[in-house]
Amino acid sequence: MKRGTSLRRGGALILAGVLLSAGVFGGAWALTPDRNSPAPDDAVDESDTSVLVGVQGPGPRGNVTELHANGTVAWTYDGGTGGTAISYQNVQMLEDGTVLTTFADDGYEQCGEYESPCKHTGVRIIDPDPEPRVVSEWSYPVRTRKDSEVHDAERLPSGDVLVADMEYESIFVYNHSTGERIWTWNASEHYEAPSDPTTEDWLHINDVDRIGEGRYLVSVRNANQLLIVERTDDGGGEVVEVINADQDPDVLNRQHNPQWIGPGRVLVADSENHRVVELRRSGTSDEWEVAWALYGTGAMTFDWPRDADRLPSGNTVITDTRNDRVVVVDGNGSLVRSYATEALPYEADVLPHGEQPGLERDVDGSTVGDGSVGGASHDVPVLSALLAALHHVVPVPFWLSELHLFALAVSVALWGSGAWLVVRG
């Protein structure tokens, strides 16, 4: 090949790579829907509230933030033992105005069987007034942050705290005043356990809610199941019902944050199916079936939603994690409000309502969306897994998709080939 021809072809390939990347990335940026559609400044009724968000974050970007109804930040807290916490997940506004939240952090010296310094996970109480700060902490050492951090806890009417423990795959209650654990149910009583659950991501218990006196709804993510566990007179616990007993991923697929909305009804963030569903117990077969599903709203499909709560009005607040937004939708799935967040939001509560069990609302039993939004899972082999991994390592724009990764790979190949031709020429 002549030297001039080689240079021209190499330059053309490099230019093609630049144009491809610029077109795909620039087009996505220009056409991205606006995630901010908060309540207006003069909003009343339900919109005249605030939104409390727990943000997991990639790296040390976890925080707890309260947003005004108009979307402005009321306060935010990201502090930890080293100045910035690794992650925050569940949030619960308490009656005294403080916030109960679950967290993971590093830099601890009290490490038990693990090497110091180590990571801890557990529960913090944050007082946002006058300046956000941690006023109490209950935590314990874990082998690693990944797949070990406490994702959910809630204050019980007794004042004790109910915790979903992912490190040892259990749920337990501890006395908030003394820190003493007073009741425990281990998942090994129901599932066949490995020799040491701390060395692998066995069940990934990520949520527990009190749905009655001594009665708890438990999310077992890796089994695609929800359990109802009741405390027994002998101080133990018993599984009295299993939702999705055959672990069908078309019903639930690695779900988060179920909400009990009445007898035989549960609202779930069906995360790996990229939707929110309401499951109902069939009156004939006694099995649980999808009665209502929402795959997106506001001109965007959901991407790994991890929380959904029914509000007293019948609207639903949804934490759309990889789209870095919190949305409120009506019964038809139409967008009511939307708030842009950052760094993988985990859970959001509309205040003063919070997450309340038993908020029933009739739906028409159909799969809904608004406009053209809706459909099944959009996973692409290899690329979807790579994109998901990126979200957990570095801050990634919410609009980045598998298409962009493919275009980038092609562009890199064009640049490499072009550079080789230029050098050769």
C-alpha positions in Angstrom: 0.0 0.0 0.0 1.3 3.4 -0.9 2.3 5.7 1.9 -0.2 8.4 1.0 -3.0 5.9 0.7 -2.2 4.4 4.0 -2.2 7.9 5.7 -5.5 8.8 4.1 -7.2 5.6 5.1 -5.9 5.8 8.6 -7.0 9.4 9.0 -10.5 8.4 7.6 -10.8 5.6 10.2 -9.8 7.9 13.0 -12.2 10.6 11.8 -15.0 8.0 11.5 -14.4 6.9 15.1 -14.6 10.5 16.3 -17.8 11.2 14.3 -19.4 8.0 15.6 -18.7 8.8 19.2 -19.6 12.4 18.9 -22.9 11.6 17.2 -24.0 8.8 19.6 -22.9 10.6 22.8 -23.8 14.1 21.7 -27.2 12.9 20.4 -28.0 11.2 23.7 -27.0 14.2 25.7 -29.1 16.5 23.5 -32.2 14.3 23.5 -32.2 13.2 27.1 -35.5 13.9 28.8 -35.6 16.3 31.7 -35.7 14.4 35.0 -36.7 17.5 37.0 -40.4 18.1 37.1 -41.0 19.0 40.8 -44.1 20.4 42.4 -44.5 24.2 41.7 -43.7 26.7 44.4 -47.3 27.2 45.2 -48.2 23.5 45.4 -50.7 22.4 47.9 -52.1 19.1 49.3 -49.8 16.1 48.8 -47.3 18.0 46.6 -46.7 20.4 49.4 -44.4 18.0 51.1 -40.7 17.0 50.9 -38.8 13.9 49.7 -36.3 12.1 51.8 -33.7 10.1 49.8 -31.1 7.6 50.8 -28.3 7.5 48.2 -26.0 4.5 47.9 -23.4 6.0 45.7 -20.5 4.4 43.8 -17.4 4.8 45.9 -17.6 7.3 48.8 -20.6 9.2 47.5 -23.4 7.9 49.8 -25.6 10.5 51.4 -29.0 11.3 52.9 -30.8 14.2 51.4 -34.1 15.9 51.9 -35.6 17.8 48.9 -38.3 20.5 49.1 -41.4 19.9 47.1 -40.0 22.3 44.4 -36.8 20.2 44.1 -34.4 22.4 46.0 -32.2 20.8 48.7 -33.4 21.3 52.2 -30.3 19.5 53.7 -27.9 16.8 52.9 -25.5 14.7 55.0 -22.6 12.6 53.6 -20.3 12.4 56.6 -18.7 9.2 57.9 -15.8 8.1 60.0 -13.4 9.3 57.4 -15.4 12.3 56.4 -17.5 10.6 53.7 -19.5 7.5 54.2 -19.3 4.7 51.7 -23.1 4.3 51.3 -26.5 5.0 52.8 -29.7 3.0 51.9 -32.9 3.0 53.9 -34.3 6.2 55.4 -37.1 6.7 57.9 -38.2 10.0 59.3 -38.9 9.6 63.1 -41.5 11.5 65.1 -38.9 13.8 66.7 -37.6 14.9 63.2 -34.5 12.8 63.2 -33.8 10.3 60.5 -33.0 6.6 60.9 -30.8 5.4 58.1 -28.8 2.3 57.3 -25.2 2.7 56.2 -21.8 1.2 55.5 -18.5 2.9 56.3 -14.8 2.1 56.8 -11.9 3.1 59.1 -13.1 1.3 62.2 -10.7 -0.2 64.8 -13.2 -2.5 66.6 -13.2 -5.3 64.1 -13.8 -8.6 65.9 -12.5 -11.5 63.8 -11.5 -9.2 60.9 -8.3 -7.3 60.4 -8.2 -3.7 61.6 -9.1 -1.2 60.2 -12.3 -2.7 58.8 -15.7 -1.8 57.5 -18.9 -1.5 59.7 -22.5 -1.6 58.7 -25.6 -0.8 60.8 -27.9 2.0 61.8 -27.4 5.7 62.3 -29.7 8.4 63.6 -29.1 11.8 61.9 -30.4 15.0 63.3 -30.7 17.6 60.5 -31.3 20.6 62.8 -29.5 23.0 63.0 -26.8 21.3 60.9 -27.0 17.6 59.8 -25.0 15.3 62.1 -25.0 11.7 63.5 -26.4 11.7 67.0 -26.2 7.9 67.5 -24.8 4.8 65.8 -25.3 1.0 66.2 -23.0 -1.0 63.9 -21.0 -4.2 63.6 -17.9 -5.3 61.6 -18.4 -7.0 58.2 -15.9 -8.9 56.0 -16.5 -6.6 53.1 -18.9 -3.9 52.1 -20.1 -5.6 49.0 -23.2 -7.8 49.6 -22.8 -7.4 53.4 -24.2 -3.9 54.2 -27.5 -3.5 56.1 -30.0 -2.3 53.5 -33.0 -1.9 55.7 -34.0 -1.1 59.3 -37.0 0.5 60.9 -38.1 1.8 64.3 -40.8 -0.4 65.8 -43.7 1.0 67.9 -41.9 -0.3 71.0 -38.9 1.8 70.2 -36.7 -1.2 69.3 -35.2 -1.4 65.9 -35.9 -4.1 63.3 -32.9 -4.9 61.0 -32.4 -6.9 57.8 -28.9 -8.4 58.2 -27.2 -9.4 54.9 -23.8 -10.4 56.4 -25.3 -13.4 58.3 -28.6 -13.6 56.4 -31.0 -13.0 59.2 -33.5 -10.5 60.6 -33.2 -9.3 64.1 -34.5 -6.8 66.7 -32.2 -4.8 69.0 -33.0 -2.5 71.9 -32.2 1.0 70.8 -31.3 2.2 74.3 -28.9 -0.7 75.3 -27.8 -2.0 71.9 -28.7 -5.5 73.0 -30.1 -7.9 70.4 -33.3 -9.3 71.7 -34.7 -11.4 68.9 -33.2 -13.1 65.8 -34.5 -15.3 63.0 -31.9 -16.9 60.8 -32.7 -17.7 57.2 -30.8 -21.0 57.6 -33.9 -22.2 59.4 -35.8 -22.1 56.1 -33.0 -22.4 53.4 -30.1 -24.8 53.0 -27.1 -22.7 54.1 -23.5 -22.7 53.1 -20.9 -23.4 55.8 -20.1 -19.6 56.2 -22.6 -17.2 54.7 -20.2 -14.3 55.2 -17.9 -15.6 52.4 -20.5 -15.4 49.6 -23.5 -13.6 48.4 -25.9 -16.3 49.5 -29.4 -14.9 49.9 -29.0 -11.1 50.0 -31.7 -10.3 52.4 -32.3 -6.7 51.7 -35.6 -5.6 53.4 -37.8 -6.3 56.3 -41.0 -4.6 57.3 -43.4 -5.0 60.2 -46.8 -5.7 58.8 -48.5 -6.7 62.1 -47.8 -7.5 65.7 -44.8 -9.9 65.5 -45.3 -10.3 61.8 -42.7 -9.4 59.2 -42.4 -9.2 55.4 -38.9 -10.2 54.3 -37.3 -9.7 50.9 -34.9 -12.5 49.9 -33.4 -11.1 46.8 -31.4 -14.0 45.4 -34.3 -16.4 45.8 -36.7 -14.0 44.0 -39.0 -14.5 47.1 -40.8 -12.6 49.8 -41.4 -14.4 53.1 -43.9 -13.6 55.9 -42.2 -14.5 59.2 -44.0 -14.6 62.5 -42.5 -14.5 65.9 -43.3 -17.6 67.9 -44.0 -18.0 71.6 -40.7 -19.8 72.2 -38.8 -16.8 71.1 -38.1 -18.0 67.6 -39.6 -17.3 64.2 -41.6 -19.3 61.6 -42.2 -18.8 57.9 -45.9 -18.8 57.4 -46.1 -17.8 53.8 -43.8 -17.7 50.7 -44.6 -15.3 47.8 -43.3 -16.7 44.5 -42.6 -20.1 46.0 -41.2 -21.5 42.7 -38.8 -18.6 42.4 -40.2 -17.6 39.0 -38.1 -14.7 37.6 -41.0 -13.5 35.5 -42.9 -12.8 38.7 -40.0 -11.3 40.7 -36.4 -10.9 39.7 -33.9 -9.7 42.4 -36.5 -7.4 44.0 -36.1 -4.6 46.5 -38.2 -2.9 49.1 -41.6 -4.6 49.0 -44.5 -2.7 50.7 -47.5 -4.6 52.2 -50.5 -2.7 51.0 -53.3 -4.9 52.4 -54.3 -8.5 52.8 -53.1 -10.4 49.8 -51.5 -7.4 48.2 -47.9 -6.3 48.0 -46.2 -3.6 46.0 -42.6 -4.4 44.8 -39.7 -2.8 43.0 -39.0 -5.7 40.6 -35.5 -4.5 40.0 -34.0 -6.9 37.4 -37.2 -6.9 35.4 -36.9 -3.0 35.4 -40.5 -2.5 36.6 -42.7 -1.9 39.6 -45.4 -4.5 40.2 -48.4 -5.0 42.5 -48.8 -8.7 43.3 -52.1 -10.1 44.5 -53.0 -13.5 46.0 -55.4 -15.3 43.7 -58.7 -16.1 45.2 -58.9 -19.4 43.4 -55.4 -20.9 43.4 -54.0 -19.0 46.4 -50.9 -18.2 44.3 -49.5 -14.7 43.9 -49.9 -13.1 40.5 -49.0 -9.8 38.9 -52.1 -7.5 39.0 -50.4 -4.3 37.9 -47.0 -3.4 36.4 -45.3 -0.2 35.4 -42.2 -0.2 33.2 -41.6 3.5 33.0 -42.9 7.1 33.1 -42.0 10.5 32.0 -40.7 9.4 28.5 -38.1 7.1 30.2 -38.2 3.4 31.0 -37.2 2.4 34.5 -33.6 1.1 35.0 -33.2 -1.0 38.1 -35.9 0.6 40.3 -35.2 -0.3 44.0 -38.1 1.2 45.9 -41.9 1.8 45.4 -44.3 3.1 48.1 -48.0 3.6 47.8 -49.1 7.1 49.1 -52.5 7.8 50.8 -53.7 9.6 47.6 -53.2 6.4 45.6 -50.2 7.7 43.8 -46.9 5.8 44.0 -43.4 7.1 44.6 -40.7 5.1 42.8 -36.9 5.3 43.2 -35.5 4.8 39.7 -32.0 4.0 40.7 -29.8 3.9 37.5 -31.8 6.8 36.0 -30.8 8.8 39.1 -34.3 10.0 39.8 -37.3 9.8 42.1 -40.8 9.9 40.5 -44.3 10.1 41.7 -46.9 8.5 39.4 -50.7 8.2 39.5 -52.8 5.1 39.2 -52.5 5.1 35.4 -48.7 5.4 35.5 -48.7 9.0 34.4 -46.0 11.3 35.8 -47.0 13.5 38.6 -43.6 14.7 39.8 -40.0 13.9 39.1 -36.8 14.8 41.0 -33.2 14.4 39.7 -30.8 12.9 42.2 -27.3 11.5 41.9 -25.1 8.5 42.5 -27.6 5.6 42.6 -30.5 6.5 44.9 -31.7 3.5 47.0 -34.9 4.6 48.7 -37.2 7.7 48.9 -40.0 8.6 51.2 -42.5 11.3 50.6 -42.9 13.2 53.9 -44.8 13.2 56.1 -46.2 9.9 54.8 -43.2 7.7 54.8 -43.7 4.0 54.1 -47.1 2.9 55.5 -48.4 -0.6 55.2 -52.0 -1.2 54.3 -52.6 1.5 51.7 -54.8 -0.3 49.3 -55.9 1.1 45.9 -57.9 -0.6 43.2 -56.2 -1.0 39.8 -57.6 -2.4 36.6 -55.3 -5.4 36.6 -53.4 -4.3 33.5 -49.9 -3.5 32.6 -49.7 0.3 32.4 -47.4 3.0 31.3 -47.8 6.5 29.8 -47.4 7.2 26.1 -44.9 4.9 24.5 -43.2 3.9 27.7 -43.5 0.3 28.7 -42.2 -3.1 27.8 -40.1 -6.0 29.0 -36.6 -6.1 30.3 -34.1 -4.4 27.9 -30.9 -6.3 29.0 -28.2 -6.8 26.3 -25.8 -9.8 26.9 -22.4 -8.7 28.2 -23.0 -5.0 27.7 -25.8 -4.7 30.3 -23.6 -6.5 32.9 -20.7 -4.2 32.0 -22.9 -1.1 32.3 -24.3 -2.2 35.7 -20.7 -2.8 37.0 -19.7 0.7 35.9 -22.5 2.2 37.9 -21.1 0.7 41.1 -17.5 1.8 40.5 -17.6 5.3 39.0 -20.2 8.1 38.6 -21.9 7.3 35.3 -24.4 9.6 33.4 -27.9 8.3 33.8 -28.4 8.4 30.0 -25.4 6.1 29.3 -26.7 2.9 27.7 -25.5 -0.3 26.1 -25.6 1.5 22.7 -23.0 4.0 23.9 -20.7 1.2 25.1 -21.0 -0.5 21.8 -20.3 2.7 19.9 -17.3 3.4 22.1 -16.0 -0.1 21.4 -16.4 0.4 17.7 -14.8 3.8 17.9 -11.8 2.5 19.8 -11.4 -0.2 17.1 -11.5 2.4 14.4 -9.0 4.6 16.2 -6.7 1.7 16.7 -6.9 0.6 13.1 -6.5 4.1 11.9 -3.5 4.8 14.1 -1.8 1.6 12.9 -2.3 2.6 9.3 -0.9 6.1 10.0 2.1 4.8 11.8 2.7 2.2 9.0 2.4 4.9 6.4 
